[in-house]
Each structure stands twice: as structure tokens, then as C-alpha cells.
Amino acid sequence: MKIKRKARKFTEFKKDFTLSATELFMFFLWRAFSIKFIIFMCLLQFISFIHGIKDCIIGKMVL
């Protein structure tokens, strides 16, 4: 009887643990994705900024 209860407790614990591990993984994945997304957006802004400067320089050279 005691062994059965312990086994059930263990399976419940295992279920909770796998759930929390999955949640943790998803959280880390989301964090990593959001950070990469922010960096990506900053890079895009920076690239467009450089292109703007380049266009200005080329425009001044042409003029």
C-alpha cells in the first residue's frame, strides 16, 4: 500500500517536473528569441542608418 502511494507521488512529481522543465525551456526559448529579435531590429536600424549616410555622401558627391 505504502509503495503504491509513493509510486503515485513519484509519477505526479515526475509529471510536474517535466511540465516545469518544458515551461522553463519555452521561457528560455522566448527570452533568447526576444533578445535576438531586439538585436536584429537594432541591426536593421543601424544598416538603414548607414545606408542613409551613404546616400547622403553619394548625393553630395554627385551634386
PQR file with spaces between the fields and no chain letter, atoms N, CA, C, O and H, PARSE charges and radii, in Angstrom:
ATOM       1  N    MET     1       0.836   -1.201    0.000 -0.4000 1.5000
ATOM       2  CA   MET     1       0.000    0.000    0.000 -0.0000 2.0000
ATOM       3  C    MET     1       0.882    1.266    0.000  0.5500 1.7000
ATOM       4  O    MET     1       0.679    2.177   -0.803 -0.5500 1.4000
ATOM       5  N    LYS     2       1.859    1.299    0.916 -0.4000 1.5000
ATOM       6  CA   LYS     2       2.747    2.461    1.010 -0.0000 2.0000
ATOM       7  C    LYS     2       3.554    2.645   -0.278  0.5500 1.7000
ATOM       8  O    LYS     2       3.756    3.762   -0.754 -0.5500 1.4000
ATOM       9  H    LYS     2       2.023    0.559    1.568  0.4000 1.0000
ATOM      10  N    ILE     3       4.004    1.521   -0.823 -0.4000 1.5000
ATOM      11  CA   ILE     3       4.826    1.573   -2.045 -0.0000 2.0000
ATOM      12  C    ILE     3       4.004    2.178   -3.185  0.5500 1.7000
ATOM      13  O    ILE     3       4.499    3.001   -3.955 -0.5500 1.4000
ATOM      14  H    ILE     3       3.840    0.613   -0.437  0.4000 1.0000
ATOM      15  N    LYS     4       2.734    1.753   -3.280 -0.4000 1.5000
ATOM      16  CA   LYS     4       1.854    2.270   -4.337 -0.0000 2.0000
ATOM      17  C    LYS     4       1.703    3.783   -4.220  0.5500 1.7000
ATOM      18  O    LYS     4       1.792    4.507   -5.212 -0.5500 1.4000
ATOM      19  H    LYS     4       2.331    1.085   -2.655  0.4000 1.0000
ATOM      20  N    ARG     5       1.474    4.248   -2.999 -0.4000 1.5000
ATOM      21  CA   ARG     5       1.303    5.676   -2.772 -0.0000 2.0000
ATOM      22  C    ARG     5       2.567    6.442   -3.149  0.5500 1.7000
ATOM      23  O    ARG     5       2.511    7.503   -3.769 -0.5500 1.4000
ATOM      24  H    ARG     5       1.402    3.661   -2.193  0.4000 1.0000
ATOM      25  N    LYS     6       3.713    5.873   -2.755 -0.4000 1.5000
ATOM      26  CA   LYS     6       4.992    6.502   -3.083 -0.0000 2.0000
ATOM      27  C    LYS     6       5.178    6.577   -4.595  0.5500 1.7000
ATOM      28  O    LYS     6       5.630    7.589   -5.131 -0.5500 1.4000
ATOM      29  H    LYS     6       3.758    5.011   -2.251  0.4000 1.0000
ATOM      30  N    ALA     7       4.822    5.486   -5.269 -0.4000 1.5000
ATOM      31  CA   ALA     7       4.960    5.433   -6.727 -0.0000 2.0000
ATOM      32  C    ALA     7       4.068    6.499   -7.364  0.5500 1.7000
ATOM      33  O    ALA     7       4.481    7.185   -8.299 -0.5500 1.4000
ATOM      34  H    ALA     7       4.456    4.664   -4.834  0.4000 1.0000
ATOM      35  N    ARG     8       2.848    6.632   -6.852 -0.4000 1.5000
ATOM      36  CA   ARG     8       1.929    7.633   -7.398 -0.0000 2.0000
ATOM      37  C    ARG     8       2.488    9.042   -7.162  0.5500 1.7000
ATOM      38  O    ARG     8       2.435    9.899   -8.043 -0.5500 1.4000
ATOM      39  H    ARG     8       2.513    6.075   -6.092  0.4000 1.0000
ATOM      40  N    LYS     9       3.016    9.259   -5.969 -0.4000 1.5000
ATOM      41  CA   LYS     9       3.622   10.554   -5.654 -0.0000 2.0000
ATOM      42  C    LYS     9       4.786   10.835   -6.602  0.5500 1.7000
ATOM      43  O    LYS     9       4.964   11.955   -7.080 -0.5500 1.4000
ATOM      44  H    LYS     9       3.059    8.562   -5.253  0.4000 1.0000
ATOM      45  N    PHE    10       5.566    9.798   -6.859 -0.4000 1.5000
ATOM      46  CA   PHE    10       6.725    9.962   -7.737 -0.0000 2.0000
ATOM      47  C    PHE    10       6.281   10.302   -9.153  0.5500 1.7000
ATOM      48  O    PHE    10       6.850   11.191   -9.787 -0.5500 1.4000
ATOM      49  H    PHE    10       5.422    8.888   -6.471  0.4000 1.0000
ATOM      50  N    THR    11       5.261    9.594   -9.654 -0.4000 1.5000
ATOM      51  CA   THR    11       4.786    9.877  -11.011 -0.0000 2.0000
ATOM      52  C    THR    11       4.210   11.288  -11.083  0.5500 1.7000
ATOM      53  O    THR    11       4.412   11.988  -12.076 -0.5500 1.4000
ATOM      54  H    THR    11       4.799    8.872   -9.139  0.4000 1.0000
ATOM      55  N    GLU    12       3.495   11.711  -10.039 -0.4000 1.5000
ATOM      56  CA   GLU    12       2.957   13.070  -10.000 -0.0000 2.0000
ATOM      57  C    GLU    12       4.097   14.080  -10.015  0.5500 1.7000
ATOM      58  O    GLU    12       4.045   15.091  -10.716 -0.5500 1.4000
ATOM      59  H    GLU    12       3.331   11.142   -9.233  0.4000 1.0000
ATOM      60  N    PHE    13       5.134   13.784   -9.223 -0.4000 1.5000
ATOM      61  CA   PHE    13       6.292   14.667   -9.153 -0.0000 2.0000
ATOM      62  C    PHE    13       6.973   14.737  -10.524  0.5500 1.7000
ATOM      63  O    PHE    13       7.360   15.806  -10.995 -0.5500 1.4000
ATOM      64  H    PHE    13       5.177   12.963   -8.653  0.4000 1.0000
ATOM      65  N    LYS    14       7.107   13.549  -11.151 -0.4000 1.5000
ATOM      66  CA   LYS    14       7.740   13.485  -12.472 -0.0000 2.0000
ATOM      67  C    LYS    14       6.947   14.307  -13.485  0.5500 1.7000
ATOM      68  O    LYS    14       7.516   15.032  -14.302 -0.5500 1.4000
ATOM      69  H    LYS    14       6.792   12.680  -10.768  0.4000 1.0000
ATOM      70  N    LYS    15       5.622   14.179  -13.413 -0.4000 1.5000
ATOM      71  CA   LYS    15       4.756   14.923  -14.328 -0.0000 2.0000
ATOM      72  C    LYS    15       4.951   16.429  -14.120  0.5500 1.7000
ATOM      73  O    LYS    15       5.103   17.186  -15.078 -0.5500 1.4000
ATOM      74  H    LYS    15       5.160   13.590  -12.750  0.4000 1.0000
ATOM      75  N    ASP    16       4.942   16.843  -12.858 -0.4000 1.5000
ATOM      76  CA   ASP    16       5.150   18.258  -12.536 -0.0000 2.0000
ATOM      77  C    ASP    16       6.529   18.715  -13.005  0.5500 1.7000
ATOM      78  O    ASP    16       6.685   19.817  -13.530 -0.5500 1.4000
ATOM      79  H    ASP    16       4.818   16.228  -12.079  0.4000 1.0000
ATOM      80  N    PHE    17       7.510   17.867  -12.811 -0.4000 1.5000
ATOM      81  CA   PHE    17       8.879   18.230  -13.180 -0.0000 2.0000
ATOM      82  C    PHE    17       9.003   18.402  -14.689  0.5500 1.7000
ATOM      83  O    PHE    17       9.604   19.367  -15.162 -0.5500 1.4000
ATOM      84  H    PHE    17       7.383   16.972  -12.384  0.4000 1.0000
ATOM      85  N    THR    18       8.431   17.461  -15.444 -0.4000 1.5000
ATOM      86  CA   THR    18       8.522   17.566  -16.908 -0.0000 2.0000
ATOM      87  C    THR    18       7.781   18.809  -17.380  0.5500 1.7000
ATOM      88  O    THR    18       8.234   19.487  -18.302 -0.5500 1.4000
ATOM      89  H    THR    18       7.944   16.677  -15.060  0.4000 1.0000
ATOM      90  N    LEU    19       6.653   19.113  -16.760 -0.4000 1.5000
ATOM      91  CA   LEU    19       5.886   20.302  -17.115 -0.0000 2.0000
ATOM      92  C    LEU    19       6.719   21.549  -16.852  0.5500 1.7000
ATOM      93  O    LEU    19       6.821   22.431  -17.703 -0.5500 1.4000
ATOM      94  H    LEU    19       6.285   18.563  -16.011  0.4000 1.0000
ATOM      95  N    SER    20       7.312   21.611  -15.662 -0.4000 1.5000
ATOM      96  CA   SER    20       8.106   22.789  -15.309 -0.0000 2.0000
ATOM      97  C    SER    20       9.341   22.891  -16.215  0.5500 1.7000
ATOM      98  O    SER    20       9.746   23.992  -16.587 -0.5500 1.4000
ATOM      99  H    SER    20       7.228   20.894  -14.970  0.4000 1.0000
ATOM     100  N    ALA    21       9.931   21.758  -16.566 -0.4000 1.5000
ATOM     101  CA   ALA    21      11.097   21.759  -17.447 -0.0000 2.0000
ATOM     102  C    ALA    21      10.701   22.289  -18.824  0.5500 1.7000
ATOM     103  O    ALA    21      11.431   23.073  -19.430 -0.5500 1.4000
ATOM     104  H    ALA    21       9.602   20.863  -16.264  0.4000 1.0000
ATOM     105  N    THR    22       9.556   21.858  -19.305 -0.4000 1.5000
ATOM     106  CA   THR    22       9.066   22.336  -20.606 -0.0000 2.0000
ATOM     107  C    THR    22       8.796   23.831  -20.547  0.5500 1.7000
ATOM     108  O    THR    22       9.163   24.576  -21.455 -0.5500 1.4000
ATOM     109  H    THR    22       8.963   21.221  -18.813  0.4000 1.0000
ATOM     110  N    GLU    23       8.143   24.266  -19.455 -0.4000 1.5000
ATOM     111  CA   GLU    23       7.859   25.688  -19.289 -0.0000 2.0000
ATOM     112  C    GLU    23       9.160   26.485  -19.246  0.5500 1.7000
ATOM     113  O    GLU    23       9.269   27.546  -19.860 -0.5500 1.4000
ATOM     114  H    GLU    23       7.845   23.660  -18.717  0.4000 1.0000
ATOM     115  N    LEU    24      10.141   25.963  -18.515 -0.4000 1.5000
ATOM     116  CA   LEU    24      11.440   26.615  -18.395 -0.0000 2.0000
ATOM     117  C    LEU    24      12.095   26.726  -19.762  0.5500 1.7000
ATOM     118  O    LEU    24      12.626   27.776  -20.123 -0.5500 1.4000
ATOM     119  H    LEU    24      10.052   25.101  -18.016  0.4000 1.0000
ATOM     120  N    PHE    25      12.054   25.622  -20.528 -0.4000 1.5000
ATOM     121  CA   PHE    25      12.637   25.588  -21.870 -0.0000 2.0000
ATOM     122  C    PHE    25      11.961   26.618  -22.763  0.5500 1.7000
ATOM     123  O    PHE    25      12.629   27.361  -23.484 -0.5500 1.4000
ATOM     124  H    PHE    25      11.623   24.769  -20.234  0.4000 1.0000
ATOM     125  N    MET    26      10.625   26.658  -22.712 -0.4000 1.5000
ATOM     126  CA   MET    26       9.870   27.610  -23.529 -0.0000 2.0000
ATOM     127  C    MET    26      10.227   29.038  -23.126  0.5500 1.7000
ATOM     128  O    MET    26      10.386   29.917  -23.972 -0.5500 1.4000
ATOM     129  H    MET    26      10.083   26.055  -22.127  0.4000 1.0000
ATOM     130  N    PHE    27      10.349   29.249  -21.815 -0.4000 1.5000
ATOM     131  CA   PHE    27      10.695   30.582  -21.303 -0.0000 2.0000
ATOM     132  C    PHE    27      12.068   31.014  -21.817  0.5500 1.7000
ATOM     133  O    PHE    27      12.243   32.141  -22.280 -0.5500 1.4000
ATOM     134  H    PHE    27      10.220   28.534  -21.127  0.4000 1.0000
ATOM     135  N    PHE    28      13.046   30.093  -21.727 -0.4000 1.5000
ATOM     136  CA   PHE    28      14.392   30.414  -22.201 -0.0000 2.0000
ATOM     137  C    PHE    28      14.383   30.654  -23.697  0.5500 1.7000
ATOM     138  O    PHE    28      15.052   31.557  -24.198 -0.5500 1.4000
ATOM     139  H    PHE    28      12.903   29.178  -21.351  0.4000 1.0000
ATOM     140  N    LEU    29      13.607   29.823  -24.417 -0.4000 1.5000
ATOM     141  CA   LEU    29      13.497   29.965  -25.868 -0.0000 2.0000
ATOM     142  C    LEU    29      12.925   31.337  -26.198  0.5500 1.7000
ATOM     143  O    LEU    29      13.419   32.032  -27.086 -0.5500 1.4000
ATOM     144  H    LEU    29      13.063   29.089  -24.010  0.4000 1.0000
ATOM     145  N    TRP    30      11.864   31.722  -25.461 -0.4000 1.5000
ATOM     146  CA   TRP    30      11.224   33.017  -25.702 -0.0000 2.0000
ATOM     147  C    TRP    30      12.185   34.149  -25.390  0.5500 1.7000
ATOM     148  O    TRP    30      12.275   35.125  -26.135 -0.5500 1.4000
ATOM     149  H    TRP    30      11.464   31.157  -24.740  0.4000 1.0000
ATOM     150  N    ARG    31      12.900   34.011  -24.287 -0.4000 1.5000
ATOM     151  CA   ARG    31      13.865   35.044  -23.898 -0.0000 2.0000
ATOM     152  C    ARG    31      14.946   35.197  -24.969  0.5500 1.7000
ATOM     153  O    ARG    31      15.268   36.307  -25.393 -0.5500 1.4000
ATOM     154  H    ARG    31      12.827   33.218  -23.682  0.4000 1.0000
ATOM     155  N    ALA    32      15.497   34.061  -25.397 -0.4000 1.5000
ATOM     156  CA   ALA    32      16.551   34.083  -26.411 -0.0000 2.0000
ATOM     157  C    ALA    32      16.014   34.688  -27.703  0.5500 1.7000
ATOM     158  O    ALA    32      16.684   35.493  -28.349 -0.5500 1.4000
ATOM     159  H    ALA    32      15.235   33.159  -25.052  0.4000 1.0000
ATOM     160  N    PHE    33      14.784   34.285  -28.075 -0.4000 1.5000
ATOM     161  CA   PHE    33      14.198   34.796  -29.317 -0.0000 2.0000
ATOM     162  C    PHE    33      13.974   36.306  -29.225  0.5500 1.7000
ATOM     163  O    PHE    33      14.269   37.047  -30.162 -0.5500 1.4000
ATOM     164  H    PHE    33      14.240   33.631  -27.550  0.4000 1.0000
ATOM     165  N    SER    34      13.445   36.750  -28.075 -0.4000 1.5000
ATOM     166  CA   SER    34      13.156   38.177  -27.924 -0.0000 2.0000
ATOM     167  C    SER    34      14.449   38.994  -27.955  0.5500 1.7000
ATOM     168  O    SER    34      14.496   40.067  -28.558 -0.5500 1.4000
ATOM     169  H    SER    34      13.204   36.148  -27.314  0.4000 1.0000
ATOM     170  N    ILE    35      15.500   38.482  -27.303 -0.4000 1.5000
ATOM     171  CA   ILE    35      16.785   39.187  -27.289 -0.0000 2.0000
ATOM     172  C    ILE    35      17.356   39.238  -28.711  0.5500 1.7000
ATOM     173  O    ILE    35      17.844   40.276  -29.158 -0.5500 1.4000
ATOM     174  H    ILE    35      15.463   37.611  -26.814  0.4000 1.0000
ATOM     175  N    LYS    36      17.287   38.084  -29.425 -0.4000 1.5000
ATOM     176  CA   LYS    36      17.775   38.040  -30.804 -0.0000 2.0000
ATOM     177  C    LYS    36      16.968   38.991  -31.677  0.5500 1.7000
ATOM     178  O    LYS    36      17.511   39.663  -32.554 -0.5500 1.4000
ATOM     179  H    LYS    36      16.891   37.241  -29.062  0.4000 1.0000
ATOM     180  N    PHE    37      15.657   39.036  -31.424 -0.4000 1.5000
ATOM     181  CA   PHE    37      14.770   39.911  -32.196 -0.0000 2.0000
ATOM     182  C    PHE    37      15.149   41.378  -31.979  0.5500 1.7000
ATOM     183  O    PHE    37      15.204   42.158  -32.930 -0.5500 1.4000
ATOM     184  H    PHE    37      15.216   38.490  -30.712  0.4000 1.0000
ATOM     185  N    ILE    38      15.408   41.746  -30.723 -0.4000 1.5000
ATOM     186  CA   ILE    38      15.797   43.126  -30.389 -0.0000 2.0000
ATOM     187  C    ILE    38      17.112   43.471  -31.083  0.5500 1.7000
ATOM     188  O    ILE    38      17.254   44.549  -31.660 -0.5500 1.4000
ATOM     189  H    ILE    38      15.363   41.112  -29.950  0.4000 1.0000
ATOM     190  N    ILE    39      18.078   42.540  -31.020 -0.4000 1.5000
ATOM     191  CA   ILE    39      19.381   42.760  -31.658 -0.0000 2.0000
ATOM     192  C    ILE    39      19.198   42.910  -33.165  0.5500 1.7000
ATOM     193  O    ILE    39      19.808   43.770  -33.800 -0.5500 1.4000
ATOM     194  H    ILE    39      17.962   41.664  -30.551  0.4000 1.0000
ATOM     195  N    PHE    40      18.336   42.043  -33.727 -0.4000 1.5000
ATOM     196  CA   PHE    40      18.058   42.067  -35.160 -0.0000 2.0000
ATOM     197  C    PHE    40      17.459   43.417  -35.567  0.5500 1.7000
ATOM     198  O    PHE    40      17.855   44.004  -36.574 -0.5500 1.4000
ATOM     199  H    PHE    40      17.841   41.344  -33.211  0.4000 1.0000
ATOM     200  N    MET    41      16.502   43.898  -34.772 -0.4000 1.5000
ATOM     201  CA   MET    41      15.859   45.190  -35.066 -0.0000 2.0000
ATOM     202  C    MET    41      16.883   46.314  -34.982  0.5500 1.7000
ATOM     203  O    MET    41      16.887   47.216  -35.819 -0.5500 1.4000
ATOM     204  H    MET    41      16.180   43.421  -33.954  0.4000 1.0000
ATOM     205  N    CYS    42      17.752   46.263  -33.973 -0.4000 1.5000
ATOM     206  CA   CYS    42      18.800   47.280  -33.829 -0.0000 2.0000
ATOM     207  C    CYS    42      19.727   47.262  -35.036  0.5500 1.7000
ATOM     208  O    CYS    42      20.114   48.312  -35.550 -0.5500 1.4000
ATOM     209  H    CYS    42      17.748   45.530  -33.293  0.4000 1.0000
ATOM     210  N    LEU    43      20.084   46.051  -35.488 -0.4000 1.5000
ATOM     211  CA   LEU    43      20.950   45.910  -36.660 -0.0000 2.0000
ATOM     212  C    LEU    43      20.276   46.500  -37.886  0.5500 1.7000
ATOM     213  O    LEU    43      20.908   47.204  -38.673 -0.5500 1.4000
ATOM     214  H    LEU    43      19.770   45.198  -35.071  0.4000 1.0000
ATOM     215  N    LEU    44      18.978   46.208  -38.048 -0.4000 1.5000
ATOM     216  CA   LEU    44      18.232   46.749  -39.190 -0.0000 2.0000
ATOM     217  C    LEU    44      18.254   48.271  -39.160  0.5500 1.7000
ATOM     218  O    LEU    44      18.490   48.916  -40.182 -0.5500 1.4000
ATOM     219  H    LEU    44      18.465   45.635  -37.408  0.4000 1.0000
ATOM     220  N    GLN    45      18.006   48.842  -37.980 -0.4000 1.5000
ATOM     221  CA   GLN    45      18.015   50.302  -37.822 -0.0000 2.0000
ATOM     222  C    GLN    45      19.399   50.860  -38.183  0.5500 1.7000
ATOM     223  O    GLN    45      19.526   51.865  -38.882 -0.5500 1.4000
ATOM     224  H    GLN    45      17.815   48.318  -37.150  0.4000 1.0000
ATOM     225  N    PHE    46      20.428   50.169  -37.680 -0.4000 1.5000
ATOM     226  CA   PHE    46      21.810   50.597  -37.912 -0.0000 2.0000
ATOM     227  C    PHE    46      22.147   50.547  -39.399  0.5500 1.7000
ATOM     228  O    PHE    46      22.760   51.469  -39.936 -0.5500 1.4000
ATOM     229  H    PHE    46      20.325   49.352  -37.112  0.4000 1.0000
ATOM     230  N    ILE    47      21.733   49.444  -40.070 -0.4000 1.5000
ATOM     231  CA   ILE    47      22.011   49.269  -41.503 -0.0000 2.0000
ATOM     232  C    ILE    47      21.303   50.358  -42.309  0.5500 1.7000
ATOM     233  O    ILE    47      21.886   50.946  -43.220 -0.5500 1.4000
ATOM     234  H    ILE    47      21.235   48.695  -39.633  0.4000 1.0000
ATOM     235  N    SER    48      20.030   50.622  -41.962 -0.4000 1.5000
ATOM     236  CA   SER    48      19.288   51.659  -42.689 -0.0000 2.0000
ATOM     237  C    SER    48      19.943   53.029  -42.443  0.5500 1.7000
ATOM     238  O    SER    48      19.993   53.867  -43.343 -0.5500 1.4000
ATOM     239  H    SER    48      19.557   50.144  -41.222  0.4000 1.0000
ATOM     240  N    PHE    49      20.441   53.246  -41.223 -0.4000 1.5000
ATOM     241  CA   PHE    49      21.130   54.492  -40.876 -0.0000 2.0000
ATOM     242  C    PHE    49      22.383   54.659  -41.734  0.5500 1.7000
ATOM     243  O    PHE    49      22.633   55.735  -42.277 -0.5500 1.4000
ATOM     244  H    PHE    49      20.400   52.565  -40.492  0.4000 1.0000
ATOM     245  N    ILE    50      23.171   53.582  -41.854 -0.4000 1.5000
ATOM     246  CA   ILE    50      24.401   53.614  -42.659 -0.0000 2.0000
ATOM     247  C    ILE    50      24.050   53.871  -44.115  0.5500 1.7000
ATOM     248  O    ILE    50      24.714   54.654  -44.794 -0.5500 1.4000
ATOM     249  H    ILE    50      22.968   52.707  -41.413  0.4000 1.0000
ATOM     250  N    HIS    51      22.991   53.200  -44.597 -0.4000 1.5000
ATOM     251  CA   HIS    51      22.559   53.403  -45.981 -0.0000 2.0000
ATOM     252  C    HIS    51      22.162   54.859  -46.206  0.5500 1.7000
ATOM     253  O    HIS    51      22.457   55.434  -47.254 -0.5500 1.4000
ATOM     254  H    HIS    51      22.452   52.564  -44.046  0.4000 1.0000
ATOM     255  N    GLY    52      21.486   55.457  -45.210 -0.4000 1.5000
ATOM     256  CA   GLY    52      21.096   56.866  -45.310 -0.0000 2.0000
ATOM     257  C    GLY    52      22.314   57.768  -45.421  0.5500 1.7000
ATOM     258  O    GLY    52      22.339   58.683  -46.244 -0.5500 1.4000
ATOM     259  H    GLY    52      21.246   54.990  -44.359  0.4000 1.0000
ATOM     260  N    ILE    53      23.329   57.514  -44.592 -0.4000 1.5000
ATOM     261  CA   ILE    53      24.567   58.308  -44.621 -0.0000 2.0000
ATOM     262  C    ILE    53      25.248   58.145  -45.973  0.5500 1.7000
ATOM     263  O    ILE    53      25.706   59.116  -46.575 -0.5500 1.4000
ATOM     264  H    ILE    53      23.308   56.771  -43.923  0.4000 1.0000
ATOM     265  N    LYS    54      25.306   56.867  -46.450 -0.4000 1.5000
ATOM     266  CA   LYS    54      25.938   56.571  -47.733 -0.0000 2.0000
ATOM     267  C    LYS    54      25.235   57.326  -48.862  0.5500 1.7000
ATOM     268  O    LYS    54      25.883   57.906  -49.734 -0.5500 1.4000
ATOM     269  H    LYS    54      24.934   56.079  -45.961  0.4000 1.0000
ATOM     270  N    ASP    55      23.893   57.310  -48.833 -0.4000 1.5000
ATOM     271  CA   ASP    55      23.113   58.018  -49.846 -0.0000 2.0000
ATOM     272  C    ASP    55      23.402   59.516  -49.791  0.5500 1.7000
ATOM     273  O    ASP    55      23.528   60.167  -50.828 -0.5500 1.4000
ATOM     274  H    ASP    55      23.366   56.839  -48.125  0.4000 1.0000
ATOM     275  N    CYS    56      23.508   60.062  -48.572 -0.4000 1.5000
ATOM     276  CA   CYS    56      23.821   61.488  -48.402 -0.0000 2.0000
ATOM     277  C    CYS    56      25.174   61.807  -49.005  0.5500 1.7000
ATOM     278  O    CYS    56      25.321   62.791  -49.729 -0.5500 1.4000
ATOM     279  H    CYS    56      23.405   59.533  -47.730  0.4000 1.0000
ATOM     280  N    ILE    57      26.180   60.964  -48.704 -0.4000 1.5000
ATOM     281  CA   ILE    57      27.542   61.197  -49.196 -0.0000 2.0000
ATOM     282  C    ILE    57      27.556   61.109  -50.716  0.5500 1.7000
ATOM     283  O    ILE    57      28.145   61.951  -51.394 -0.5500 1.4000
ATOM     284  H    ILE    57      26.061   60.164  -48.115  0.4000 1.0000
ATOM     285  N    ILE    58      26.885   60.056  -51.254 -0.4000 1.5000
ATOM     286  CA   ILE    58      26.844   59.872  -52.708 -0.0000 2.0000
ATOM     287  C    ILE    58      26.119   61.062  -53.352  0.5500 1.7000
ATOM     288  O    ILE    58      26.539   61.574  -54.389 -0.5500 1.4000
ATOM     289  H    ILE    58      26.406   59.372  -50.703  0.4000 1.0000
ATOM     290  N    GLY    59      25.019   61.490  -52.711 -0.4000 1.5000
ATOM     291  CA   GLY    59      24.264   62.640  -53.227 -0.0000 2.0000
ATOM     292  C    GLY    59      25.110   63.899  -53.254  0.5500 1.7000
ATOM     293  O    GLY    59      25.062   64.652  -54.226 -0.5500 1.4000
ATOM     294  H    GLY    59      24.678   61.075  -51.868  0.4000 1.0000
ATOM     295  N    LYS    60      25.888   64.142  -52.202 -0.4000 1.5000
ATOM     296  CA   LYS    60      26.749   65.319  -52.128 -0.0000 2.0000
ATOM     297  C    LYS    60      27.863   65.232  -53.163  0.5500 1.7000
ATOM     298  O    LYS    60      28.236   66.234  -53.772 -0.5500 1.4000
ATOM     299  H    LYS    60      25.927   63.530  -51.412  0.4000 1.0000
ATOM     300  N    MET    61      28.394   64.017  -53.359 -0.4000 1.5000
ATOM     301  CA   MET    61      29.463   63.828  -54.344 -0.0000 2.0000
ATOM     302  C    MET    61      28.930   64.116  -55.734  0.5500 1.7000
ATOM     303  O    MET    61      29.581   64.772  -56.547 -0.5500 1.4000
ATOM     304  H    MET    61      28.090   63.203  -52.864  0.4000 1.0000
ATOM     305  N    VAL    62      27.704   63.599  -55.994 -0.4000 1.5000
ATOM     306  CA   VAL    62      27.103   63.814  -57.317 -0.0000 2.0000
ATOM     307  C    VAL    62      26.820   65.300  -57.524  0.5500 1.7000
ATOM     308  O    VAL    62      27.073   65.851  -58.595 -0.5500 1.4000
ATOM     309  H    VAL    62      27.176   63.066  -55.334  0.4000 1.0000
ATOM     310  N    LEU    63      26.287   65.941  -56.474 -0.4000 1.5000
ATOM     311  CA   LEU    63      25.995   67.382  -56.570 -0.0000 2.0000
ATOM     312  C    LEU    63      27.318   68.156  -56.499  0.5500 1.7000
ATOM     313  O    LEU    63      27.318   69.386  -56.561 -0.5500 1.4000
ATOM     314  H    LEU    63      26.082   65.494  -55.603  0.4000 1.0000
